[in-house]
């Protein structure tokens, strides 16, 4: 994008790519993109990714993502609720 169009990708561009990869079920690729971003991912990116973890029942990445959301905003219960839903779908109530 930078070489062809002369545009430096912003967080919104990365967010779109994470969302697209996540919706396709490419969670590993989306996570790698988040971790390789030149800026810190925000709540929107992590939230979008956590929702994909729920849709595709990926408990491991869901736990990592929920922790990151809690670090960004410890008072927001959304990450805990989504992780609880992931556990419920996997019938892992003991965590």
C-alpha positions as CSV (number, residue, x, y, z in Angstrom):
1,X,0.0,0.0,0.0
2,X,2.8,2.3,0.9
3,X,4.9,1.6,-2.2
4,X,2.1,1.3,-4.7
5,X,-0.2,4.2,-3.5
6,X,2.1,6.2,-1.3
7,X,-0.3,5.8,1.7
8,X,0.9,4.8,5.1
9,X,-1.6,2.4,6.7
10,X,-3.5,3.8,9.7
11,X,-5.0,1.9,12.5
12,X,-8.3,1.9,10.6
13,X,-6.7,0.0,7.7
14,X,-5.3,-2.6,10.1
15,X,-8.7,-2.9,11.8
16,X,-10.4,-3.6,8.4
17,X,-7.8,-6.3,7.6
18,X,-8.2,-7.9,11.0
19,X,-11.9,-7.9,10.7
20,X,-11.8,-9.4,7.2
21,X,-9.4,-12.1,8.2
22,X,-11.3,-12.9,11.3
23,X,-14.6,-13.2,9.5
24,X,-13.0,-15.6,7.1
25,X,-11.9,-17.8,10.0
26,X,-8.2,-17.0,9.5
27,X,-7.7,-16.3,13.2
28,X,-4.0,-17.1,13.3
29,X,-3.3,-14.7,10.4
30,X,-5.4,-12.0,12.0
31,X,-3.6,-12.4,15.4
32,X,-0.2,-12.3,13.6
33,X,-1.3,-9.1,11.9
34,X,-2.4,-7.5,15.2
35,X,0.9,-8.4,16.8
36,X,2.9,-7.1,13.9
37,X,1.2,-3.7,13.7
38,X,3.5,-0.7,14.0
39,X,1.0,0.8,16.6
40,X,-0.8,-0.7,19.6
41,X,-4.2,-2.3,18.8
42,X,-7.1,-0.5,20.3
43,X,-10.3,-1.8,21.9
44,X,-12.1,-1.9,18.6
45,X,-9.6,-4.2,17.0
46,X,-9.3,-6.5,20.0
47,X,-13.1,-6.6,20.3
48,X,-13.6,-7.5,16.7
49,X,-11.1,-10.3,17.1
50,X,-12.6,-11.5,20.3
51,X,-16.0,-11.8,18.6
52,X,-14.4,-13.9,15.8
53,X,-12.8,-16.1,18.5
54,X,-16.3,-16.7,19.9
55,X,-17.8,-17.4,16.4
56,X,-15.1,-19.9,15.6
57,X,-14.9,-21.3,19.2
58,X,-11.2,-20.6,19.6
59,X,-10.8,-20.6,23.4
60,X,-7.0,-20.2,23.5
61,X,-7.0,-17.0,21.4
62,X,-10.1,-15.8,23.1
63,X,-8.4,-15.9,26.5
64,X,-5.4,-14.0,25.2
65,X,-7.7,-11.4,23.5
66,X,-9.9,-11.0,26.6
67,X,-6.8,-10.4,28.7
68,X,-5.6,-7.7,26.3
69,X,-9.1,-6.0,26.4
70,X,-9.0,-6.1,30.2
71,X,-5.6,-4.4,30.2
72,X,-6.9,-1.6,27.9
73,X,-10.0,-1.0,30.0
74,X,-10.4,-3.0,33.2
75,X,-13.8,-1.5,34.0
76,X,-15.4,-2.6,30.7
77,X,-17.2,-5.9,31.3
78,X,-17.6,-6.8,27.6
79,X,-14.4,-8.8,27.4
80,X,-15.4,-10.9,30.4
81,X,-18.9,-11.5,29.0
82,X,-17.6,-12.6,25.6
83,X,-15.0,-14.9,27.2
84,X,-17.8,-16.3,29.4
85,X,-19.8,-17.0,26.2
86,X,-16.8,-18.7,24.6
87,X,-16.5,-21.0,27.7
88,X,-20.2,-21.7,27.7
89,X,-20.1,-22.8,24.1
90,X,-17.2,-25.1,24.9
91,X,-18.8,-26.2,28.2
92,X,-15.8,-25.1,30.1
93,X,-17.5,-23.5,33.1
94,X,-14.7,-24.3,35.6
95,X,-12.2,-21.6,34.3
